[in-house]
């Protein structure tokens, strides 16, 4: 069987363009999708598999009729081309990133209408997957105990080694995942397809497990570790009969044409500020010094006093 894997498409059809992208964002996504579907049709690839985050907005209330219809039309066109679209649910597909709210999600609406095959809830021959969970303990328990198919799809930050870690979110390394899979007596797994992290890496094998982890389909300004010309949208084709794996670069606009530099810089500065504050929070949890936590933060005296009061109250 042949599959084309894409990572985190973040379709925003019918919605506003994301921060930092030029006004032709939607047209570029449609062009990339047309290239992907056309390639699959021409090369007899019957399945497109996403690693989650088909959608970009977590709140179902923001999807009005126009947005749902436009996304439905895109997914219907894929289906009408003879291609099956499979996916797991990423954090952006779930209201408040909560798996408990999956049934109320717009993602589930598309599953119920036959436009997406939900991998986690389906008993497919060669492929299985785990929807996004906030804690890695759930992932490793699944890897170690579930009856894993030949291909598994996960929505987690997977890095080849510590050297590639970009310092963001929960994460783990290929070796840890391979060890968990190889300890599982119920595993038939040969391939791990990873999502969530928009940065890509070359396909590689670790202890008999091939890790497929391409650059994401959609480029977003909030990806501070990858907003540059290094980010080349890709998909990966796998033929499970032959074991052949091939990475295909998707035609796309260069960074200078696709992004608004001033907006990207503001977003990057915000990202740096948030990371610095998180670091301070970690330090605060160790020494409990509120003044150290607020050092360098410009606040009026009255506001600073209130912030200190509520932090002390929260810790009481």
Secondary structure as UniProt FT lines:
FT   STRAND          2..6
FT   TURN            13..14
FT   TURN            19..20
FT   TURN            23..24
FT   HELIX           25..42
FT   TURN            43..44
FT   STRAND          47..50
FT   HELIX           60..62
FT   HELIX           65..80
FT   TURN            81..82
FT   STRAND          84..87
FT   HELIX           91..93
FT   HELIX           95..97
FT   HELIX           99..104
FT   HELIX           106..112
FT   TURN            113..114
FT   STRAND          117..118
FT   TURN            119..121
FT   STRAND          127..130
FT   HELIX           136..145
FT   STRAND          151..154
FT   STRAND          158..159
FT   HELIX           162..164
FT   STRAND          172..173
FT   HELIX           174..182
FT   TURN            185..186
FT   STRAND          191..194
FT   STRAND          201..206
FT   TURN            207..208
FT   STRAND          209..213
FT   TURN            221..222
FT   TURN            224..226
FT   TURN            229..230
FT   STRAND          234..239
FT   TURN            240..243
FT   STRAND          244..249
FT   HELIX           255..258
FT   HELIX           261..287
FT   HELIX           290..293
FT   TURN            294..296
FT   HELIX           301..315
//
